[in-house]
Every structure is written in C-alpha cells, then in structure tokens.
Amino acid sequence: MQIDDWTGATLLDHIVRVAVIFAAADGVIRPEELSIIARSAERRGLRVDPAELVHRLLEGRTPSEALDALAAHLPPNPIVHRTLFREAIFVCLADGELAQEEAELLVTFRERLGLSELYGRAMQAWCQAMLSLNATGVALIRDGDDALDDALLDAIADLGEEQS
C-alpha cells in the first residue's frame, strides 16, 4: 500500500491513510496514535509495524502534502467524507490533546471534504466525549479496551464494502 496507489482503494485503505496523516500532523507520533494505526492496518489485512507504515505511506512528504493527495482521490460520497473526518479527529485526540498543527490540518481536511464548520465542531465534541467515556468501564482508545473501537471499525468496514 502506497499513499499514491489508488487502484482499487477501499474505505479501509483511506482510513489507514487518514490515521497515518493525522498521527504525523504534530510531528510527534505517540503510542496511542500508533495503536490506532496498527488497528486500522489490521482491519485492512496489513500486519506491519505501524511506525514502518507511517514511513512507507508518507514517503518523505509532510502530512499536509499527503492530505492533498488523499483528498484529491476520495469518492464524492458524504458518508465516506464524514467517516474519514471522524477518524481524523479520533487520531488527533487519541493522546488527550489537540495540537495546533492537528487543529489546522483538521480545518483544512474539513474544508476539502465540504463539511461545515458547525459539523466539524460538533463532531470534535462528540469524539472527545466518546474518548473520555468511562462510566461503564469501557473507553474507546485511551484505556486500551478495544471493544468499542473494534465495533466502530467493523461497522466502517461494512460501510466500505457497501460503497465499493
């Protein structure tokens, strides 16, 4: 899988690309972000070191340059756009912080996807709430319990098969 290989690209391929791009957005790829990349890659059938995948997919490009390549090849499907934007937010918030570079790249991505500012803010608030969800002892990413995250990725995979 290369960042510019769009032959037969599926929603899961795009999710892996989004995870890589946004994990690298602030210049520091944290363990939480690598975990998301690893799970996204596994869903696509890739069994690779997530750090190696980051290196392979970015190939010396900045996250912004990689995002340009991705955005230019996405299908004109609002469901796919919203799914990828939500994934980008989850990756950015995985470490509990939203760095300035991540916030700026999220705005750029939201604009390229044609999503409203209001939708972007609402989705960010929802993602923050989901990431901090711990009332039942289950958290999406932060606490290492992958059940909800796996369920979300399974649903996205099913959606991707429908969209192909």
N, C-alpha and C positions, 0 to 999 in steps of 0.2 A: 504494500500500500504506500503510495507516494502522494504528496499533497496535490500534485497536478495531474494525477491519474484519475480521470473522471469516468473512465469506461465502466459502465455498469454500477456506478456508485449508488449505494443504498442510503437510507436514512441513518442506519447504524454507522456507515462509513463517515457520514457528515458529523455524527455525534462524537466520534473519536477525534476528528479534526478539530471540532469546537473545543473539546476538553483539552487538547494539546495547546491550541492557540491561546485560550484564556488562562491556562495554568502558567504559561510563559509570559503573560501580559505584564506582570510587575517585575520581571527579571529574576524572580526567585521562585523556584518550583518546590513547594513544601510537600511533606509526606502525605497530607490529606489530599492534595491535588494529584499526586502520583497514584494514590489509591483509586481515585475516580477514573483516571486514565486507564489504569490496569483493568478495572471492572468493565469499562466501556469497550476496551480492546477484546477482553474475553468474550463479551456478548457478540462481538463480530467474528469470533473464532481465532483471534490472534493471541498467541501465547508468547509474549515477548516482554522483556524488561521495559517498564514504562519510560524510564529515562532514555533508553535507546530509541524508543518510539518517538519521543519528543525530538531527539536529534534527527532521526530519519525524516519525520514529517516537516519539520521546519527548514531543514537543509540550508542553514545559514541565513534565513530570512528573519525579519522582525515579525512579531505577532501581527502587526498591522498589515504587512505585506502578505502574509499567509491568509489573513482575513479577507483581503481584497480578492485573492484567488478563489477562496471558498465562496464568497458572496456572489461572484460572477457566474458560478456554476450551479447555484441552487435552483431547484424547480420552483416555478411560480405558484407555490402552494402555501396558503396562510397557516395551515395546521403544521406543516413542516417548519415554517418560519418561527411560529410560537414555541414549538418543541425545542428547536435549537437555541432560541433565545433563553428559554428557561434553563437548559443545560449549561449555557454560558454563565448565567447568574449563580447556579449551584456551584460551579467550579470556582468562581471568583469568591464566593462566601465560604468555601469549604474550610478555610483556616480561621474563620471567625472575623475576618477583616475585609474591607473593600478598599484596596489601594487606589490611589489617584489614577494610575495607569490603567487599572482594570475598569474603573468607572468610565474613563474616557473611551476605552475600547468598546465597552457595553453600549454607550451612546452611539458610537459610530455603527456598530452592528445593528442596533435597533432601527436607526435611520435607514440603513441599507435594506433592511427587511421590510420597511414600510410600516413599522409598528408605531403607534402613537406614544408620546411621552407619558401620558396618563397610564397606558397599558404597561409601559416599562417600569414605572414607579410601583404600580400595583403588583406586578409580578415579582419585583425585588422584595417587597414587603412580604408577600406570600412565601417566597423562598426562604427568607430569614426566619419566618415563623416555623416553617417545616424543619429547617435545620436545627432549631432550638427545641423542637417538640420532644419532650421527655416525660410528660405526665404519666404515660403508660409504661415507661421504661424502654421505649423504642425511639431511637433517633435515626434520622436518615443517613448521615455521614459521620458526624462528629464523634459519636460514641462507639464506632466500629461495628454496630449491628447493621448488617446489610439487608435485612429482610424487606424493609420498605423501599430502599434504593433498588434492590433486585426486582421487586414487583414493578416499580416505575420503569426500569429498563426493559423488562419483559413486555410491558404494555407498549412502550415505544417501538420495540422490535416488531410487535404485531402490527402496529400502525404503519411501520416502514414497509412491511410486506404488502399491505393493502395499497400503499401509494406507488409501489414499483410497477 
